[in-house]
Amino acid sequence: KKKKKKKKNNKKKMSMYRAFNQQTKDVMKRTVNSLKNYSVRLGNNYFPRIFTIVPEAENHIIERLGKYQKTLGSGLHIVVPWADQTAYKHLTKEIAYPIEEQASITKDNVRLDIDGVVYIRIVDPFKASYHVQDPYDAITQLAQTTMRAEIGKIKLDRTFSERQMLNHNIVNELQKVAEGWGIEINRYEISNIGVPPQIQAAMELEAEADRKKRKTILDSEAERTRQENEAEGQKRAQELLSEAEMIQEQNLSRGEAFAIERKALASAKAIELISKAIESNNGDRAVAYNVAREYIEAFGSLAQETNTVIIPADVNNPAGMISQAMSIYDNLKDKPTKGSEAMGGASTQDINPEMAAQRLKNLEKISKSMSK
């Protein structure tokens, strides 16, 4: 049923196509018949009077006793009665002369029905009268043959896209011949290109497939662009995250360095104050008190973190341990340092704050060893 319906539609299209072509041909025949009056031989038309008038945009060829005499332009002219006659009259305006539809075969063997319009103008009435029998009919035949020759050089697909090139080539070929006839070819335009219904249907399918192909290509390019943008965005995000982590680490390290520096300055300040306190009055008693306090605190924290505990031999005699620590402190205090010996054996009263701080560190080590 589909095949029968399709065949019926094709027959209907063909009948409409033929009717349209026949109507076009009839119109063009009437137009051509009316245009033939633009260039015509008048025959025996002798002047009975001495004056004659030529209309504007016309040229008349005057013959005297059957021989060419002159060409008359528009206006009033004097002639010899009964000797001169108007043999030809030509219209000098530009004329759009239709070219009847004709069948042409393309390079890939496709039949096309093509018609057109040629724009011509007679520039030399003498050549148009005596060098060609019928200038307009000659131009029509020449245009048709040239069109068939140019269509046969190209394929069907190029006939639509290169119509301007076809028009230019046809004008060049016509001008080469029409110049000897006194005719100027201004331009040529292809009006209609008739394609058989089967070829037209195939062309529509091909165009639809080409559109689908372009759509698929555009979709793939859009998908590729989207993936590239996502990858670029992820890459940029990783770069920013790594830079943020690096800045965070730098800030943390700077903060830790600043804290260590402040702690070191605070420790140095504390040691300096302790050394000054030791050099003051009753400094020894303060040291003894501090050692006793740290000893008691250390002894109270025994066996709180580990299972292995080392305790002093005499746990019940803390006073003896404190006196032993103080004797060690006294020995260190009375013993001169290398710097004091080098300076001539300076006493403990001449110790500078740095030396006092060093001794205080030694006392702290002793107290820590006792607590352990």
Buried (B, 14 or more C-beta within 10 A) or exposed (E): EEEEEEEEEBEEBEEEBEEEBEEBEEEBEEEBEEBEEBBEEEEEEBBEEEEBEBEEEBBBBBBBEEEBBEBBEBEEBEBBEEEBBBBBBBBBEEBEBBBBBBEBEBEEEBEBBBBBBBBBBBBBBBBBBBBBEBBBBBBBEBBBEBBBEBBEEBEBEBBEEBEEEBBBBBBEBBBEBBBEBBBBBEBBBBEEBBBBBEEEBEBEEEEEEEEEEEEEEEEEEEEEEEEEEEEEEEEEEEEEEEEEEEEEEEEEEEEEEEEEEEEEEEEEEEBBEBBEBBBEEEBEEBBBEBBBEBBEEBBEEBEEEEEEEEEBEEEEEBEEBBEBBBEBBEEBBEEBBEEBEEEEEBEBEEBEBEBBBBBBEEBBEBBEEBBE
